[in-house]
Amino acid sequence: MTALVRWAPRLLGASLLVVVVLPLFALLLTSSPEELTKAFRSPAFAPAVLVSLKTSVVSLLLVVTAGIPLAWWLSRAQGRGPAWVLAILKLPIILPPAVIGLSLLLAFGVQSAVGGALARIGVVLPFSMAAVVIAQSVVAAPFFVSAAALGFSQIDNDTLLMARTLGSRPAHTFRHVILPLSLPALVSGAALAWARALGEFGATLLFAGNFEGTTQTMPLAIYAALESDVGLARALALTLATFALALLALARLVLYRSSQQFPIAGGT
């Protein structure tokens, strides 16, 4: 009985690890080189990859550009406001993607106040590449802002005070002191946000549609290919998994190197 109690947590942990890792091995082992080569040459493969890369890069740039000042405010503001803002910002992590997609459609559709105003000046967001970028930005933003806010909060106030004492202007301090010290958190947050944007499916499907060469990202192409070409679906899935693993590896590498050079920064 004592041995069972001692080994039970390990067995439970191992079983969970198997459930998580086994599908990835199944995806790899069930794909033959010949099938993958054929799939890579499919007319639907390259457009889906290009749409995913273009839209995810744009959404990442938007999230980073707007997320850095928001994260800085969250890390420095006092009171309950920042906690509530961060909680609201994290809603896309726990909300079903279908809910996010429907909400975006209701908010920016031509029948809404905002969407109608945009439509009158010739800007129609739903079922466009811009809609893909918006959907990706919404689901990716919490990952970057949370990591950036945590990284900014690790900066010692004495460091900022010293920079001001030496006559450094706020913009110069932020660019040359704050950003370098927070770089590990910013890079890891950006990597997670980019991976999430690449994998976005439900919100994109409802808000942007599934049009090849325009809004059909890799996850949407996988969904479409399952009906007619499982080999193409596997090739797209492997490509997407490779991108995601590479981004996660980059995040871990940055954190590891920063922990060796700057133990405090590495803890972010």
N, C-alpha and C positions, 0 to 999 in steps of 0.2 A: 504493500500500500504506500509506503514511504517513497519507494522508487517511482510509482505511478504519479504521485503528487509532484515529485521533482521533475519528471519528464513531460508531464501534461502541457505546461506552458510552451515548452520547446516544440512539441509536436503540433500544437495549435498554430504557433508562429510559422513553422515550416509548411504546414498545409496552406496557410494564407499566401505564403510566398509562392508556392507551387501554382495556386489558382491564378495569381497575377502574372507569373512568368511563362507558364505553360502555353497560353495562347500565342505569345510572341514566337516561341520555338515552333509551334504548329504552323504559323504563318511562314516561317523560314523553311521548314523541312518539307512542306507540301508544295513548294515552288521549284520546278525544275529549271535549269539554265535555258533550255530550249523554249519553254513556255514564257519565261521572263523576257528573252530576246524578242520573241514575237510580240509580246505585249508592249515592250518599249517602242516598237515600230508602229504601234497602232496610231491612227490619226487622232484619237481622243486623248492620248497620253500627254504629249507635249503641251497642248493648249491648257489642260487642267493644271499642269505643273507651273506653267508661266503665269496663269491667272492667280494661283495661290501665292507664288513668290512676289508678284507685283503688288497685289492687294495687301499681303501681310507686311511687306516692307513699308508701304505707305501708312498702314495703321500703326505700325510700331513707331514710326517717326512722329505721328500725331500724339500717340500715347506718351512718348518720352518728352516731347516738347511741352505738352500741356501738363504732364504728370509731375515734372520736376518742381515747378513752383507750388503746385498743390501739395505735394509731399513735404516740401519745406515748411509750408504753413501748418500742416498737420503735426509736424514734429516740434514746432515752436509755440503754437498758439496755446493759450490757457483756457481753462473752463471745460465744460462738457461738450461744447460745439464740435471740436475736432473728433471726439470719440463717436458722436452721432454721424458726422460726415463720413468717417471711415467705415462705420457699420453699413451705411446706405451704399457706399461705394462697393462694398463686398457682396452686395445682393446678387450680382450676376454669377457669382461663384456657386451659390446655392439654388438659384432659380432655374427651373428647367429651360433649356435653350428655346423650346417652342414658345414659352411665355415671353421670353425676351424678343423673339422674332415677331410675335403678334403685337407686342407693345410698340416696337419700332414701326410696324406697319400702321398702327392706329395713330401714332404720333406724327409720322412723316408722310402718310398717305395723302393723296390729292384731296380726300374728303375732310382732312383735318385742317385746323387753322394754320399751322406752320406749313404743312405740305401744300395747302391751297395757295398760300402766299408765295411759296417758292415756284409753284406751277405757273402762276401768273407772270413770272419773269423768265419762264422757260426752263426752270430747273425741276426735274422730276426724279426724285431719289429712288423710290421703290423699283425693284427689278432692273437695277443698273449696277455697274461696277462700283460706283460710289456707295451703294447700299451694302455691298460686300465689305468695303472698308469700314463703314460705320458699325456693322454687326461685329466685325472682328475687334474693333477698337473697344466696344462696350464690354465684351467678354474678357479682353486682355488687360484692360486698364487696372483692375484690382490687383493683379499680380505685380505689376511694376510699381504702382503707387505705394502698396503695402511695403514692398522691399525697400524702396527709396526712402520712405518715411522712417523706417527702422534704421536704415543706414545714417540718415541725417541726425536722428536722435542720439546716436552714439558719439557724436562730436562734442567734445568738452567745451563748455562755455568759456573756459579760461583761454582756450586757443583762439576763439573769436575775439575775446576782449584784448588779447595781446596784439592781434592783427589791427584792431581799431586804434590801440595805443600807438602803434608804429605808423599810423597815418594812412592805412590802407582803406580805400573807398569800398563801400558795400559790394558793388559789382565786381571789383577786383578781388576782394576777399572770397566772394562766392565762386568765382571762376578759378582762382589759383590756390585756394585753401580748402573750401568746403567740397567742391566736386572731386578733387583728387583723393581726399580722405574717404569719401563715400563711394568711390569708383567700384569697389568689389560688389557692394549692394546694388548699385545701379546696373552693372553688367549682368549680375545674376537675375535681377528682376526683369531686365529687358529680355534675357534669354527665355525665361519662363513665359513672359507675355508673348513673345514671338511664337513659341511652341503652341501656346493656347490659340493664337490667331490662326496658325496653320491648320489646326485640328477642328476649328469651328464648323459646325454642321447645321444644327437645327435652326438657329436664328437666321443664318444665311439663306437657308432653303425657303423660309416663310417670307423674309423681307426682300431678298434679292432674286429668288427663283433659281432655276437650274438650266441656264442657257450656255451651251458649249461655246468656249472662246470669249465669253463675256462675264458670266457670273458663276460658271461651273468650276469650283475649286476641286482640289483632290478628294476631300471627303465626299462631295456631291458626285464626283465622277465615279467613285467607288460604289456609291448607292445605285447609280444608273447602270454601271457595268454588271452588277450582280444579276440583272435580269437576262443578260445576253452573253457576257464574256467574263467568266469567273477568273480567268487568267489575268486579264487586264485589271480586275479589281485587286487581285493579289499583288501585282506589280506596283500599282498605285499605293496600296497599303504599305508595302515594304519601303517604298520611297518616302512616304510620309513618316513612317516609324524611324527611318534613318535620319531624316531631318530633325525630328524631335529628340532622338537620342544624342545627336551631335550637339544640339543646343543645351541639353541638360548636362552633357559632359563638359561643355564650355563653362557653364555656370559653376559646376563643382571644381573645375580646374582653377578658375579665378578665385573662388573662396579658399581653396587649399593654398595657393601661392600667397594670397594676402594674409592668411593665418600664419605663414612662415615669416613674413616680413613685418606685418602689423597685427599682432595677436588680437587687439581690440576690434579692429576693422574686420578681421576674419570671422569674428563671432556673429556678424550680421547675417 
